[in-house]
Amino acid sequence: MSTAPPSESARKLAQQTRERFVGAMDAAIVTAAQAVRDRLMTLANEVATAREMQEHRDNLVAYRSAESGWVSLARAQWRKALGAGNAAGASTMHSLRLELVGDEVVENNILSSRLALALQDKANFELNDLRLRVQHLEGKADLDGRDVLKPEFLAKLLVEQWLAAGMSRQLWTQVQSLLHVQLGEAALRAYKDANAFLVEHGVMPEIDLKRLVRRPGAAAASGSAPLGGSFAGTPATGSMSMTASTAAAAHWRAHGGAVHEIPPGMAGFAPAAIGVRPSGPLAPPGLGADAAAAGQGASPLAMARQRAQGVLLSLRRFVGAAMGGAGEAVFGAAAPALGGTGGGGGAAAGAASPAFMAAIADAGAAYQAGSSVYVVGTDVAGGAAAVQRSAAELRRRSNELKRQAPTTADKATVEIVALMFQAILAEERIPFSARVWFARLQMPVLRVAIAEPEFFGTLQHPARMLIDRMGSVVMGFDAAAISGSALEGEIRRVVQVIEQYPETGQRVFKLVYDEFVAFLNKYLTQGDATKKLMSVAQQVEQKETMAIQYTIELRKMLNDMPVRDEIREFLFKVWAEVLALAALKYGGQDEQTATLKRVASELVWAASAKPNRSDRARVIQELPKLLQRLRQGMELLGVTGAPQEEHIKTIGKTLSDAFMSKTAAIPSAQIEAMASRLANLEEVVQDDNGTELPMDTGSVELLLGVDADSIEVVANTGAKVTEDMLAWAHELQVGNWFMLDHNGRASQVQFVWRSERKHLHLFAAPDGRKFLIQAGRLAAYLQAGLLVPAEEETLTVRATREALAKLDANPERLLS
């Protein structure tokens, strides 16, 4: 691609961006190292078996002795990468190429690729935006393989320096989930900051989707790269004989490359079940070495991702064995060793033949024009027939495109995408009408797969994410429920938008993905009963969060005051909730709320010693009003009858002691300061401190008087859960289906809503029952296997696995 050389100011701005990014991640390395030390110290102090306790102590000792070395080495190499240290980057990226290498190198690549994937997973879209902006500044088709902005560069560096500092891979696996979280969050902030820096300097303030639409001929004429494309090398031309293809595939299988099916119900235990590593160096990590590594303390979420990455890598290795060097053009020569992280290398921008891309567009338009006859209703026989006709027509057009494919890489890509969509269309759990709309995505996805090789290398490609998200939602509905619904209408709209802008690649998929997620958040909560429940739950969360914060602030106020324990306990346990509920119901600055705030300072004053006559007279005069307001506040909270009288009795005894100067005196200045702070309490409380909320069905009923018969409130019990499980709970996607085993009753439920502060999660069953589950309890259910995803694999990963199985059985079809 010929482009004008970048100006000196543009090069300088790009370098400043890299320096800011390196500086941010340099600080993140130090923070991550501290977090690892804290985690290991926590584990070392936990009570466990003698063997585990000794292992935790050994890990802590090993890390302490090597921590400073790892940090200093990593930071030095990271800083060096900005300048003359590019040679290190070259070796780093070279080691990511797929070659016959030793087991240690493979294991190291697995560790670094997992970390790279975690960074990409967290900051995928920010990274893609930054990549486009830097490419714009430097006039390049893509970032260099040694660029510090690439996640795999930092990941490889950190793993290499970890081992160089004398620590083991086993120790890394013990803390890798923490490192993924720590460095992923830091990377997201760093990429956001870099984008903001460039936008401030006028570099592509808006990445406009429509402006980036290019017809194939126009793109070729202008020399513009397809949006988001990042390729490396020109695909090999010519062809390969079927005999050679078959022999290569047989060689791949002989080295442990055969596809292994996971028995139904065993997917969650697959790493332990099939963790024996085949003898050959090409054993797919997702099915061999990686599976064994996955069993070393990884969470189910991490194991599922590793299995999915293994499927992508197995496909890459199969195609590489079958096609040799030409296989690199399918995936991109610089794709990472474990599933890729997107944004990596691929073929040169001009590699996608404009004529072939036009042929795909024509095939898609022709199929689109004739697909109206396939739109079906709820009739099972008619629906099955429509899907079969649709699949046959797509197979026919795929065969035609294979004959027109200019390279073996294009031919293989057509076949792999066709097999994936065959698997999707054969998925009986997807309603017929939805499958027909999914079929219309085959040609747009094929365009993306040819133009953007990272489609086969990353689970986070927007096209995959969109299909997976739509598939996970519709799998829980029958044909009658979805036919003619708003959900079907949204899927239709999404497909039509993609068909309207086929040349924009992953950009249009990202756009409609975000819109589909926004639609789901409304669609799944549109019922009046659900809306009312969400409103109640949201207010419960706000009320309990404020109560916790008010308690914290009251403790601070009374920290230096000689207040009786009885009064402290009443203010902390009762009055803080009264203030929270009043602030929620009336508003923080409402007169009713302000009156209840003053009660707290008046009570503290009344409970202090009254040595002089004027103070005693004032108490006698104001006591009836004070007690009346105390009762009003407790009634607002629902504390009535005997419990209320018990509180009044305790308070009355303390006030009597104060009247006779049997309590400590409190200076009036402190009382006034407390009253002033209470009046403006909302200005000092934090939004949320992550503390678990006390909640039960009564809280829901109390707040707005809602009948909670149809809602099961599953509150926290204090059960100990791991951070991995809490992270999994926070990552559940709205719309996904699960099997919930609650109180011995199994139910299929859909995740429909998460509260603003992520404390509460709402699941709905088809029979109308709803489950409001707190975050801690949700993590406990996931940990105990009481809440299990209905699908162990996403739709595209399962489709890839099935496509690979067919290629493994019949490798000649790849290029036939």
N, C-alpha and C positions, 0 to 999 in steps of 0.2 A: 504494500500500500504506500503510495507516494504522498507525503505530507510535507508542508512547509516546516523548516526547522523551527523549534520553539525559540522565543525571544529570551534574552538574558534574564529579564524580570520574571518571565514565566518559570524558567528553570530555578530561579532563586526562591520563588514562592512554593514550588513543589518541594524543594529541599527543606524549607522552613516547616512545611507541613510534616515531613518525615521526622524532623528534629522534635517537633511537638509530640508526635506519636511515640517516638522512642523514649522521650522523657517521661511520658505518662506511664508507659509499660515498664520503664526502669523502676519507678516508684512502686509499681504493682508487684514486681518481683519481691521486693523487701516485705511488703504487706502479706503476700502469699506465704513467704517463708515463716513469718511470725504466726500466721494462722495454722500452718502445718505443725509448728512446735506446740501451740496450744492444744491442737487436736491430739497429738501424741501424748502430751502430759495428761489430758483428760482420760485417755484410754489406759494409761499406766496407773492411774489412781482408781480405776473402776474395779469392782469385785467380780472376778470371773474364775474359771478353772485355773489351777496352778500353772498349767502349760500356757494358757492364754496370757495370764498375768506376766509370766516370765518373758514371753514373746513381746508383749507391749513394752516392758521395761527395756528389753534389748533394742527394740526399734527406737525408743527415745534416746538411749545412750548413743546409738549409731548416728542418729540425726544431729544430736547436739554437737558431736565431734566434727561433723562435716558441713553443718549448716552455713557457717560463715564462708567456707571455701566455695560451696555451691553458689551462694549469692554473689560473691565477689567475681568468680569466674563467669557466671551468667551475665552479670551487668557489664563486665569488661568486654565480653564478646558482643553483647548487644549494642554497646556504644561504638565498638569498632566497626560494626556492620554499616554504619553511616558513611564511613570513608573508605580507607584502604582495606577494610576487612571483607570486601566482596568475595574474596577467594573462599572464605569460610562459607559464605552463602552458596557459592557454586557447589562445594562439596556436599552441603546440606541438601540442595535440590537434586543433585545427581544421585544421592543415596535413596531418593524417593522413587527412582525409576524401577520398574519391575525387572528383575534379573534373577538368575540362579545364584543366590547368596547364602551365607551361613545362617544358622538358626539364630544366633545372637543378633545379627543385623536385622533379621526379620522381626524378632521380638522388640527390638528398639524402635523400628519403624512403626510397629503396631502401637506402642505407647505414645509416640509423638503424633501419629495420625489421629488417635483418639482425642488428644488435647487440641489438635488443630480443628477437628470437627466440632469440639465443644466451643471453641472461640467463634468459629463460623456460625454455629447454631445460634449463638446468642446475638451476634452482630451481623447477620447475613446481609440484610438490606442496607445497613449503614456502610458496610464494606463495599458493596456493589456500587453505591452512590459515590463513595470516595474514589473507587477505581475509575469510574467514568470521568470524574472531575480531574484526576491526575493525568489520565490519558489525554484529556482535552488540553491540559496545560503543556504536556510534553510531546503531543503529536504522535503518540504511539498507539499501536493496535491493542496492546495489553501491557500490564506491568511485567517487568523483568522477573524471571524466576528467582532471582536473588534479592528481590525487593523486600525491605523490612516491613512493608505494609501487608505482606502476605502472612496469614496465620500460621501456615506450615513452617515458615522460616523460624519464627519465635519458638514454636513447639519443638522443632527438632533441636534447636540450640539449647533449650532448657533441659531436655532429656539427656543430650550429650554431656552437658556440664554436670548434671546430677551424677551420672556414672563416673565422670572424670574426677569428681570430688570424693569418690570412694563409696558411694551408696549403691544399694542393689535395686534391681528392677522389682523385686518382691516388695521392698519398702515403698517404692513409687506406687505400686498398685494399691497399697494400703491407704494412701492419701490422695490418689488421683481424682476421686470425685470432688474432694475439697478444692484441689488445684483447678479443676475444671470450672467450678463455681466462681472462685476468687478471680481467676484470670479472665474468665468469660465476662464477668461484670466489668472488670477493668477495661477489657478490650472494647466493650460496647461504649463505655464513656469516652475512651480515647478516639474511637472512630467518629463518634458524634462530635467531639470537640474539633477534630480535624475537618470534618465537613462544615461545621459552623465557621471555622477560621477561613476556609476558602470562600464560603458564601459571603462573609464580611468583606472579602476582597473582590467580590463581583464575579467569582468563578461559577458559572451555571447555577444561579440562585434557584431556578426552577428547572427540573428535568422533565420537560413536557412530553407526554406520551405521544400526542398527535404530531408534534413537530418531528418526531423520530421515525414516523412511518416512512418506509422506503419500498418502492417497487423493486423487484430483482434487477431489472435492467438499469434503473436509476442508480441503485446502489453500486452496481458494477462500474457504471460510467463515472460516478463521482469518486470512486475509490473508498467510499465510506464503509466502515465495518458494521455488521449487523449489531444491533443494540445488545449490550451485555455479552457479546461474543468474546471469547478469549481462547485462541487456538494456538497450536504450535506445529509448524511444519506442514507441508503440502501432502495430502493423502496420496498413498501409493497408487499408481495407475496400473492398468493391466488386469490380469485375472489369475486365479489359482485353480489348479485342477482339483476335481473332487477327490481324487486319490490322495493328494497332498493334504487337503483339508481333513479328510477322515483320519489319516495317519497322525496328524497333529493333535486332533481331538483325542485319539486313543492314547497318545503320549501324555496328554493332560490328565486323563482319567487314571492312567497308570501311576501317576505321581500324586494320588490322593485327591484328584479334582472332581470326582463324580459327585453329583448332587444327591444329598441324603434327605429323604423326607422325614419330617418330625412327626411322630405319631400324634393323633388328636388328643388334646388334653395334656400333652407332655411338653408343649412349647415353653412353658415357664421353667421347666427343669432341663431343657435341652443341653445347656452347657455341661452339666454334670453327666447327662446321659450319653452324649457323644463327644466327650472331651478328650478321647484318646487321639493323640496327634499322629496322622499318617506319616510314614517314613520319609516321603519326598519333601523337598524344600518348597514345593508349590502348594502345600496344603492350604486350602482357603481358611483364613483366620476365623471367619464366621462359623466354620464347620469343624475346625480342628484346633490349632494353637490358640486362636482367639477365644474359642469356646472354653478351653481350659483356663485361660486367663480370666475369662468372665466369671468363672466360679470362685475366684479369689476375693470374696467379699463384695462383689458388685451388686448393686440394687437391681431388682427386676426391670426397672426402666432402662438402666444402663445395659443390662444383658440383652434386652429387646433391641436396643439401638445397635449393639455390637453384632447381633445376629443379622440385622438388616444390612449393616455395612458389609458383613461377610458375603451376603447374597450378591451385592453389587461387585465386590471384588472377585467373586467366583465367576461372574459373567465376564468381567474384564479379562481374567486369566484364560477362560475358555476361548474367547475371541482372539486373544493374543496368540494362543497356541495354534489356533486354526488358521490365522491369517498372517502371522509373523509381524513384520514391521508395518504392514498395512492396517493392522488392528489398532495401532496407536492413533490413527486418524479418526477412529470411531469415538475414542474416549478423550483424546488430547494427550500429547506426549508427556506433559508434566503433571498429570493427575497424581495425587498422593497415593501412597501404597495401601491405605485402608479406606476405600470407599470415596475418597476425595472430599474436599470441603467447598467445592464451587469456587468460582473466581480464579481457579488455577489455570494452567495452560491448556491449550487446545490447538487446533490447526490455524493456519494463517487466515486472515480475514477474507482473502479472496478464494479460499479453498472451496466454499460452497458454490457449486456451478449455478449461475443465474438461470440457465435454461432448465436445469433439473428442478430448481426451486419453483420455477414457473409451472413446470409439469405437476408438481405436488399441489400447487395452488389451484390448477385447473381440475385436478382429480378431486380435491376437496369441494370445489364449487359444483362440480357435476354431481357428486354424492349428495351435497346439501340440497341441490335442486330436486333430486329424486327421493329424498328421505322423508318427505311429508307423508308418503304412503305408509311409512313405518310407525307413525305416531299412534299409540295404542291407548286403550282405556283399561278397564279392570278385568276384561275377559281373559282368562288364563290361556286358552287355546290360541286366541288371536294374538295375544301378547307374545307367546312363545314363537309363533310363526313369524311375527314381525321382527323379533330379535334374530331369528335364524336367517331371514332374508337379508337383514342388515349386515350380519357377520359375513355371509357369502359374498355380498356386493363389495365389502371392504377387502376381503381376501382377493377378489378378482382384480380390484384396482391396485392392490399392493403388488400382485404379480406383474401387472403392467409396468408399474414404477420400477420394479427390480430390473426389468428388461431395458428400461431407459436409463438406469443408473450409470453415470460416467465412470465410477470407480468401484473397486471392491468394497471400500469402506462404506460408500453410500448404499450399496446393495445389502450389506450386512445390517446397516442401520434400519433400512426398510423392513427387513425380516424380523429383527428383534422387536421393533415397535408394533408390527402386525401381530406377533405372538403375544405380546403384552395385552393388546386390546382384545384378542381372542379370549384370553383368560378373564378379562374384565366383563366381556359380554356373556361369558359362560357362568358368571357368579350368580347363582340362583337366589341369593339373599338380597340382591338388588332388584327392586321392582322393575317390571318390563319397561314401563315408560321412561324411567330414569336411565336404563341401559341404552335405550335408543338415542337419548341425548348424549350420553357418554360416547357413543360410537362416533358422533360428529366431531369429537375432539381428536380423533386419530390423526387426521392430516395436519392440523395445527401443531400437534405434539411432534409429529415426524419432522416438520420444518424446524422446530426448536432443537430436536435431537441432532439434526444434521448441522445446524448453524452453531449450536452451543454444546460441545461435547460433555460439559460438566453435568448435563442432564442424566447421564449414566453414572456419574461419579459421586453425586451428593444427594442425600435424602432431603436436603433443604431447597432444592430447585423449586421455584414457585409453581411450575407446571405439575410436579409431583405433589406438592403440598395441597394444591387446589383439588386435584382428583382424589387424593386421600381424604381430605376434609369432607368433600361432598359424598364420597363413598361411605365414610364412617357414620354420617348422619342418616342416609337413606336406608342403610341396612337394617335399621330397627323398625321400618314401616312396611306394612303389606301394600299390595297394589291399590286396594280400595282407599287406604288412608292417604296415599300420596297423589293419586290421580286427580288432576284438576285443582290441587292445593296451591297455596302461595309458594310452598317449597319447590314444587315442580316448576312453577312459573319462574322462580329465581334461577333455577338450574338452566332453564331454557334461555333466560336473559344472559346469563354468564356465557353460555356457549355461543350465542349470537354476537356478543361483544368481541369475543376472541376471533370469531370468523370475520368480523368486520375489520379488525386490525391484525392480520396474520403476520405481517413483517416485523412487528415490534418485539417478537420473541418473549423472553421471560418478563419484560416490563408489563405487557398486557395481562399476563397471568398473575403477576403480583397485584396489579390494580384490582382485578376482579376477585382475587383471593381476599383482599382486605374488605371489599364490599360484601362478599359472601359471609365473612365472619360477622360484620356489622349487622347484616340481615338476620343471621342466626340468633344473635343476642335479643332481637326484637321478636322474631317468629316463635321461638321456644317459650316465650313468657307472655304471649299475647292474651291468654285467657284471663278473665276477670278474677277468678279465684287465685290464680298464680300471681297476678299483679298485686293483689291485696296481700298475699303471703310475703312476697318480696318486699313490699313496703314495710310490713310489720318486722320482718327479719332485719331489714336495713336499719330500722329505728332501734331494734333491740341491740344491734351491733354498736350503733352510735351511742346509745344510752350506757351500755356496759363499758365501752371504751372511755367515755367521759367520766363515768364513775371511778374507774381505775385512775384516771389522770387527776380527778378531784381529790381522791384519797392521797395520792402522792403529794399534791400541793398542800393539803391540810397537814400532812406529816411534816413537811418542811416548815410550815408556819408554827407548828406547836413544838418543833424540835428543841427550842431553847426556853419554852414556857413551862413552869411548874404546874402542869395540869393533871388532875387526878386520872388514873387509868380508866375509871368508869366513863368519864366524859370523853377521853380520847377514843375509846372503843366505840362509843355511840356515834361520834363524829365520823370515824373512819368507816364503820360498817353500815351505818344507817343513813346519816345525814349526807354523806357523799353521794349516795344513790338518789336521795331526795333532790339534791341540787342538779344531778345529771338529768333526772326525769323532768324536772321543771324547766331546765334549759332546752330540752328537746321539745317539750310540749308547748311552752310559752315563748321561748327565745331567751338567750343569755342575758339580755338587757331589759327584759320585760319587768314591770313593777312587781309582779307576783314573785318572779325569780329573785329579784333584788331583795325583797322582804325576807325570803327564806335564807339568802346569803347573810343578811344582817343577823338572823337568829343564831348563826354559828358563833359570831363574835360576841353577841349578847350573852350566850350561854357560857362561853369561856369567862367573860367578865363576872357573871353572876356566881360562877363556881369558885372564884378566887376569894381570898379572905376579905372580910368587911370589918376592919377594926374601928371605923368611925361611924358616928350616928347618921350622917348624911347619906353615906353609901347604903347603910341598912334600910333607911327610909325609902331610898330609891328602889331597892330590891323589892320591898313590900309593895310598892306602888306598881312596878312593872311586871312582877311575877305572873299574875293572871294572864296578861297578854302573851308573855313568853311561852307559858305552858299551852295556851290555845294555839299558837303558831307551831309549836312542836307537834301537837296532835294533828293539825292540818297537814303538815309535811308528811307525817307517817301515814295518814289516810291516803294521800296522793300516791304513796308507794304501795298501798294495800296492807299496811300494818295496822290492824285494828284489834279490838277485843282484848283478850288476856295478854298477848305479846306487847301491845301498846301500853297497857297499864303497868307491865313489868318495867318497861323503859322509863315511864314517868315516875314510878316508885324509886328507881335507882337514882334518877336525876334529882328528885326531891330530897333524898337523903344527903346527897353531896351538897346541895344548896343550903340545907340546914346546917351542915358542918361549916360551910363558908360563912353563914350568918353569925356563927359563934367563933369565927376566926380560927377554925380548926384546919383550914386548908392554907396553902401558901398564897402570898400576895403576888399579883402580877401588875407591873407598872402600866398606867393608862396609855403610855406611848406605844407599848407593844400591842395593846388591844386595838388602838386606832390604826396602827400599821396593818394589823390582820384584817380589819374591816375594809380598809382601802384596797388591799390585795384581793380580797374576796369579791369586791365590787367589779373588778376587772379580771376575773379569773380566766375568762376565755382567751385573753391575750397572752397568757403565760403557759397554758397547757399545751402539750405537744399533740400532733394529729394522731399518732399511734406509736406505742412503744413495743409492739409485738407480744405483749402479755396475753396469755390465754384468757378468754372471757368466760365468766360464770354465766351459764345459760341453761334453761330448762323449758319445758312446755308451759309452765306457769308464767314465765317471763313473756312468752308470746301472747298468751291469753290476757295477761294483765295490761299490756301496753295499749292495745286498742280494743280489747274485748273480743278478739277473734276466737271463733269456735275451732279448736285445734284437733277435732276428732279425725280429720282426714290427713293430718300432718304428724309425722313421727319426728320428734326432736331428739337427735342423737348427740348428746352433749359430751364434752371432754370428761374423761375419768381419771386423768393423770397417768395413763399407761405410758410407759417409756417407749419412745419411737426414735429411730435414727434420723439424722439430718437428710439422708438420701430419701427417706420416705416422705418427709415433709416437703422436700423439693419436688418429689413426684406428685404429691397432692396439689401443689401450687401450679404444676404444669399441665394438669388435666385440661383437655380442650372441651369447650362447650359444644354440645351436640353429640358427643361420643356416647356409646352404649356400654353398659356394664351388667354383670350379674352380681346382685347384692344378697348376701346371706345375713339377714337381720333377725335375731331372736328365733333362729331355727327355720325361718321361712325364706326361701329363695325367690327373688324377683328380678325380672329384667327391668332395668332403669336407665333413663337417659339423663346425662348431666346437663342441666338447663340454665344454671345461673350461679355466679360467684359474687359475693358481696364486695363492696368497694374496697374494704380493708383486708379482704381475702381471709376473713375469719370463718365465714359461713358459706356452705355449698349446698345447693338445692338439686335433688335428684327426683325425677318424676317417673312413675310406673304407668303403663298403658291403662291400668284399671282405675286411675285417678288418685292413687295414694302418692303422697309426697314425703320425702325424707330430707330434713334440714340438718346437715351434719357439720359439726365444727371441725376446723382444720386439724387439730390434734387427733381427734377421733377418726377422721378420714384417713390420716396417715397410719393410724393403728389398724384400721380395717384393711388397708392395702398391705400392710406388713404381715397381717395374719391370714391373708388370702380370703377375707370375707367380702372384699370388693375386687372383682376380677374383670379386666377389660374383656368385652365380648369378642374382640378380635385381637389375636396375639400379634398379627402383622398388619401393616397398612395395606391398602388395596394395591398400590403400585409395587410394593415389595413382594407381595404374594404373586402378582402378575409376573414380575421379573423372575421369581423362583420357578414358576410354571413354564415360562418361556425357556429358561435355562435347562429344565428337565427335558423339554422336547428337543432342544438342540443337542443335548448330551446323547439322547437316544438316536437322533437322526442329524448328525452334523453336516451332511451334504446339503441340507436345505438352507444353510446359512448363505451360500453363494450360488445356489441353483437358480 
